């Protein structure tokens, strides 16, 4: 049997076991939820069935789709702004010590400010959806900044020397030498902040009342509708699970290919 | 009279206020292999960097009209996130070669160094040290160089593979009229494959010995190779003795 075939067969068992354990974990969580409902009643924790029914009703009423779209827009815009600012500043800081020493304390201070404080300030400064976009951007930029600094500081001068020896044009340097290196450092930060941007966005929408899932949660809270609150939470969690499993993990697996040695292990 | 591919004229190089090369006069004739030898750390790699245009001399000059320079470094310096085929194709990006042609020429160059099949789609981390160095050689050859600069590229390889690689370089030199400057520590390999040998002193490096080896490398007898090896080893020993005196 060929080595890669053996490896593939050996790989299936742990993968199946991982799925099994994952399903046990989810079943345990749902069991706890149902137990909590029986122990404390519907006002504190609605049953799984009530939550599912409420969610179906919300989808049928056309509440979920537009709210999802609004939250997606807010978090995507905020994420893009934060990533752009963080990666540009971080790259510059990684290449120039003076810039790094100037920006690092600012980044630490920004990281130390709680997201909720940014929301309050952003509501005073901008209001509406731009308060949400700003809050997401300012919350994630320092994280991306830190990753970009590390990436830029560890750029391989020898590879650049090789590229210059072969008279590689700037586009090839960017696409083949610097780009993949920076991306390998930025990707974990981009993945983390993508999930974070959703959570911060929902939180900011809740306080700003500018539409989206957060606004839905705020309305449910005002109506003391715990089932609707839980239904909105289920929507957010589903989005994050889908994004993580379908997009980020696939991207990560593709990106990690070059890190694997001949035995399929990460070296 | 044959053309000179590369000429260093009274070339000096200083780095961080320390003189590395001191008045180097050296010629690499077109279509020949010139071997560069000397003690470790004497500045041979610096000379390769100057030849490749990666450094500028502090004084003197380096001249040559080579449009394509293929470089093989001590370390293969492959892009870790690109496959063997893409690494070879990378060298063609300077010429704006299309992606399809890069693949075709890359495959052909890799076949020349004995890599084909699934190996060409592997990433550097999945290849052995010898295979990586062969990919690096394919990258240097794929551009159809006028001048090949080899900076101790075979030091990490086993003897038979190193000899195969040098024989390949030699065949490219003879078939395509390519010129080559090879940094090596192996006097026997220099005697087997080179037309001429320069031996440098310990830093700041100067040319201490220049030897034009007899006959064509491919037609050299084992006795001629043995004699030339002995002569080069004697040169190196004299330089070592001078440095320690």
HADDOCK unambig.tbl for C-alpha pairs under 7 A between the chains (distance, minus, plus):
assign (segid A and resid 159 and name CA) (segid B and resid 77 and name CA) 5.95 0.50 0.50
assign (segid A and resid 162 and name CA) (segid B and resid 77 and name CA) 6.73 0.50 0.50
assign (segid A and resid 165 and name CA) (segid B and resid 52 and name CA) 6.10 0.50 0.50
assign (segid A and resid 165 and name CA) (segid B and resid 54 and name CA) 6.52 0.50 0.50
assign (segid A and resid 165 and name CA) (segid B and resid 71 and name CA) 6.84 0.50 0.50
assign (segid A and resid 166 and name CA) (segid B and resid 70 and name CA) 6.99 0.50 0.50
assign (segid A and resid 166 and name CA) (segid B and resid 91 and name CA) 5.71 0.50 0.50
assign (segid A and resid 167 and name CA) (segid B and resid 94 and name CA) 5.66 0.50 0.50
assign (segid A and resid 168 and name CA) (segid B and resid 93 and name CA) 6.14 0.50 0.50
assign (segid A and resid 168 and name CA) (segid B and resid 94 and name CA) 4.75 0.50 0.50
assign (segid A and resid 169 and name CA) (segid B and resid 94 and name CA) 5.72 0.50 0.50
assign (segid A and resid 172 and name CA) (segid B and resid 93 and name CA) 6.82 0.50 0.50
assign (segid A and resid 258 and name CA) (segid B and resid 80 and name CA) 6.51 0.50 0.50
assign (segid A and resid 258 and name CA) (segid B and resid 81 and name CA) 5.21 0.50 0.50
assign (segid A and resid 258 and name CA) (segid B and resid 123 and name CA) 5.57 0.50 0.50
assign (segid A and resid 258 and name CA) (segid B and resid 125 and name CA) 6.95 0.50 0.50
assign (segid A and resid 259 and name CA) (segid B and resid 125 and name CA) 6.86 0.50 0.50
assign (segid A and resid 260 and name CA) (segid B and resid 125 and name CA) 6.77 0.50 0.50
assign (segid A and resid 260 and name CA) (segid B and resid 126 and name CA) 7.00 0.50 0.50
assign (segid A and resid 261 and name CA) (segid B and resid 125 and name CA) 5.23 0.50 0.50
assign (segid A and resid 261 and name CA) (segid B and resid 126 and name CA) 4.59 0.50 0.50
assign (segid A and resid 262 and name CA) (segid B and resid 126 and name CA) 4.33 0.50 0.50
